[in-house]
Amino acid sequence: MTKTSALSKLYIALVFIFLYAPMAVMTVFSFNGSDSTYIMDGVSLQWYQRLFNDSMTMNALKNTVILAVVSALISTLLGSAAAVGIYNMKNKYLKSSVMTVTNIPMMNPEIVTGISMMLLFVFAGVMLNRKNVLGFATILIAHITFQLPYVILSVLPKLRQSDPSVFEAAQDLGCHPAKAFFKAVLPQIRSGIVAGAIMAFTLSLDDFIISYFTNGPDFQTLPIHIFSMTKKRVKPDMYALSTLIFAVIFILLVLMNIAQSKSDQKQRKQREERV
């Protein structure tokens, strides 16, 4: 083993330790037998029990899951349709302009996006003579807005990798353009759509800044609830909650990578068979 190889492996190991050591500590202390956040005193599931018996936390979790699922579904439908439209644009200047506009929500600081959307919703409420305009609808619109670019950028590469002759052949065989898309194009870009949907779901699940500015008093998400908990003394029940969230996100990412890998292998095999 060369010196350079040993140093590179050490560097990678240090990076992984830096990234995952806090997660490991959090997970261990979520099973603490006492309410200490720095001294381990036995192993217990009491904090998970208290977590599931906490009605406010469970209600915030329900709100978060509903918001994440609904916003992910809508943003996936809109984002996939937008990706197909952008891909089929013939004018390269228009296409470049649309892609630039699409990337703005990703590049824009979240606090700027959150404040600007809050002001927009409040202004719309004043124009419509409505009070307490902020609520589920406003936070849903806000989440769809910042999720759309990620869905578009997940689907576009799959469209570029797809074989356009398959769509044309389906039309030549008598398929309506819409039916040809669902039968010939959709199977080729399905993995990108799934990846975009999972990305949108996870982004919604842990978003705090934009949610904080666009939610109303009657709708509280889990990240906002956790933030309110940090104003008091932190207890291991927060570690238990964070551990569960981390586990869900980790499982989703693993499933997304597996689906992506299988799709790439399938497309590679199909290209080899055609050759």
Residue pairs with C-beta under 8 A, 6 or more apart in sequence:
23 246
26 239
26 242
26 243
26 246
27 239
27 243
27 246
28 40
29 37
29 38
29 40
29 236
29 239
30 47
30 48
30 236
30 239
30 240
30 242
30 243
31 43
31 44
31 45
31 47
32 40
32 41
32 42
32 43
32 44
32 47
32 236
32 239
33 40
33 41
33 42
33 43
33 44
33 46
34 41
34 42
35 235
35 236
36 236
37 234
37 235
37 236
37 239
47 235
47 236
47 237
47 239
47 240
48 240
50 237
51 57
51 237
51 240
51 241
51 244
52 58
54 237
56 225
57 222
57 225
57 237
57 241
59 220
60 220
60 221
60 222
60 224
60 225
61 222
63 219
63 220
63 221
63 222
64 204
64 205
64 221
64 222
64 223
65 205
67 136
67 139
67 140
67 143
67 204
67 221
68 143
68 201
68 204
68 205
69 201
70 140
71 140
71 143
71 144
71 147
71 200
71 204
72 147
72 197
72 198
72 200
72 201
72 204
73 197
74 140
74 144
75 143
75 144
75 147
75 148
75 151
75 196
75 200
76 151
76 193
76 196
76 197
76 200
78 144
78 148
78 151
79 147
79 148
79 149
79 150
79 151
79 152
79 154
79 155
79 196
79 200
80 151
80 155
80 189
80 193
80 196
82 102
82 148
82 152
83 151
83 152
83 155
83 156
83 159
84 155
84 159
84 181
84 185
86 95
86 98
86 99
86 102
86 152
86 156
87 156
87 159
87 160
89 95
89 98
102 148
102 149
102 152
102 153
103 149
105 113
105 145
105 146
105 148
105 149
106 146
106 149
106 150
110 146
110 207
110 209
110 210
111 209
111 213
113 142
113 145
113 146
113 209
113 210
114 142
114 209
114 210
114 211
114 212
114 213
114 214
115 213
117 138
117 141
117 142
117 145
117 210
117 213
117 214
118 134
118 213
118 214
121 133
121 134
121 138
121 141
121 214
122 133
122 134
124 133
125 131
125 132
125 133
125 134
132 216
132 217
133 216
134 214
134 215
134 216
134 217
135 215
135 216
135 218
135 219
136 216
136 219
138 214
138 215
138 216
139 211
139 214
139 215
139 216
139 219
139 221
141 214
142 210
142 211
142 214
143 203
143 204
143 207
143 210
143 211
146 203
146 207
146 210
147 199
147 200
147 203
147 204
150 196
150 199
150 200
150 203
151 193
151 196
151 197
151 199
151 200
152 196
153 196
154 192
154 193
154 195
154 196
154 199
155 189
155 192
155 193
155 196
156 192
157 192
158 188
158 189
158 191
158 192
158 193
159 185
159 189
159 192
161 188
161 267
162 185
162 188
162 189
163 188
166 184
166 185
166 188
167 180
167 181
167 184
167 185
169 184
170 179
170 180
170 183
170 184
171 177
171 180
175 183
175 184
186 193
188 267
190 263
191 259
191 260
191 262
191 263
191 264
194 256
194 259
195 256
195 259
195 260
198 252
198 253
198 255
198 256
199 256
201 252
202 249
202 252
202 253
205 222
205 245
205 248
205 249
206 223
206 245
206 249
207 221
207 223
208 223
208 224
208 227
211 221
211 223
211 224
212 224
212 227
215 221
215 224
222 241
222 245
226 238
226 241
226 242
229 238
230 238
